[in-house]
Amino acid sequence: MSSPTSLEEDGDIKLKTRFQGQVVVLYARPPLILDDFYALLRDACKQHAKQDITVKWIDEDGDPISIDSQIELDEAVRCLNSSQEAELNIHVFVGKPELPGLPCQGEDKTVYRRGARRWKKIYLYNGHRFQAKRLNRRIQCFICHDYIWGIGRQGFRCVDCRLCVHKKCHRHVRTHCGQTPQGPNILPMAPGSGIGSLRGTRLDTSSSTTRSSAVIARIDQSEFDGFEYVNPLQMSREDSV
């Protein structure tokens, strides 16, 4: 029997890093090496290479545990895999505590209490800093070319280059932030996903209830025709969302 794992589909470990009011989501390829792990976190938190930082991960009981050695990092990954959690929850603080066991600067119990604070979430990938946004214009995803639509924050937009993608597509972006795409910027995606596959077809209502069938029957399929593709990298300021 294979051992449980918390790796992403491509084998990466998802790191949910909290730092000074922000949640930065990033991905690391195992095995994790302590020096590279610290360098990745410094870069994500925009700290220079020689800045001392304190890193703590949250175990399944909600307790913070410091990561100061390779053994402690390996143990954090082992516990993550054995618990089958989706991500490794990390807190980063600037500097080191005066004495072992003392809290770091800016560390208090509220930072570990779920729901006690509102965190601004950023997803880092290939230099892009994606943030979930509610898009009020008809924008196509740069990766799968389906329209980004729905209720709430439907898409991800890079806060620097304003690239717009679906949440499910943000890890398929090949180009780095601010880089002009060279050739296709699309990885193979499953056909028929998104509303682009609805053009020219009728929804199957055979398995729907009477109430839902009546709602679907009133949908005007022509609403999905006639959309104009807008390249998110070439939008003017007036067209930006």
Beta strands, then each sheet from edge to edge (+ up, - down):
strand 1: 13-19
strand 2: 22-28
strand 3: 53-58
strand 4: 64-66
strand 5: 88-94
strand 6: 120-125
strand 7: 128-133
strand 8: 139-140
strand 9: 147-148
strand 10: 155-158
strand 11: 164-166
sheet 1: 4+ 3- 5+ 1+ 2- 6- 7+ 10- 11+
sheet 2: 8+ 9-
end
